């Protein structure tokens, strides 16, 4: 719909709140593993269901924890927003992944995993199927990515064993962040393929966790560059050294 030189869309989409626990006083990292698995299965189930709606082109799942991270409800929860367009940020990420694949015939995220596992300095924890790392050029102090060690473009394609292993890694990652940084506010965002399009060879779904330890100010907003005072290798070492009891 055109409004002179401006294009606009009617308000089409879906917004859902996923309640992570009936307990008002708990947090995601305090839940038993089965409850975290249930949350991940709920994400998967809702994506699979909403993909049937041909008007929807991208399904975003995210969590805002703490007022400084944008949370307006204290009760632990995540949110799902399904959109009639693919967001520009996602389109840019897909385009960058495609360019790398066309040049190297390799998924950029698989390449990141291979290099960081070989080096080891930015890896926080891993299990058989997933790992958590601090990315090479993080935007924020203690930014972390959770990635499948196998190539997969879509979060919703996971099987039950994958969900169980991801739940364990997610819980331990959040616990390490809580203990290292004294329970900071944070944003958690699932990056997965759009509903439509063939992104299977070059894209790799992942979860990004961004503690709110610094603020975006004029420099960041005026340039799109980020000032991060913490090296990812130092952040990863701090997080690795946190002792977590297995549950």
C-alpha angles and dihedrals in degrees: 000000000000127000101184106290091349126089121207141173132216115250101274120156148077132267120189133172116215111207106213098196140003087229109096095200100052134088132217094257091053095057122103113260092252091059091051089049088052090054092050091047089051089053090050094046094049093048092051091049096046093048087072089069105089092201092066120083105169133030116200124193119188144156127216111197118189132008094272088057093053101265113152096179124060095206110096110259147139130217137224123202120181116198136199090226137043108251117245092240090056092045090052092049091049092048092051092049090049092050091052091048093049090051100041104019086232137105109254092220092051087051091051091051093049094049096043093047089051092049096036096192096108098039113105102181139334143185133192095291109019143034139194119220139168105240121244095246105026120188093209136034110270093005109168136194124205111204137175110245088218120069113262130150098194129057091205092064093073120119126220095270092051090052091050092051093045091050091054093048093046093051093049092045092052092045091052090050092049094051096041096046103028097252102307126195109258146175121230117195130183113218111199138150120286117258092255133039136056107274098140099113101044107028128075122190119230144160121243122204118194120184113210100235099132135031131240109240139169097301094054094044093045097047110019087235122123131220110217117176095192123077112227091232090057092046092050092048091051091050093045091054094057110106114229124184112227115246 
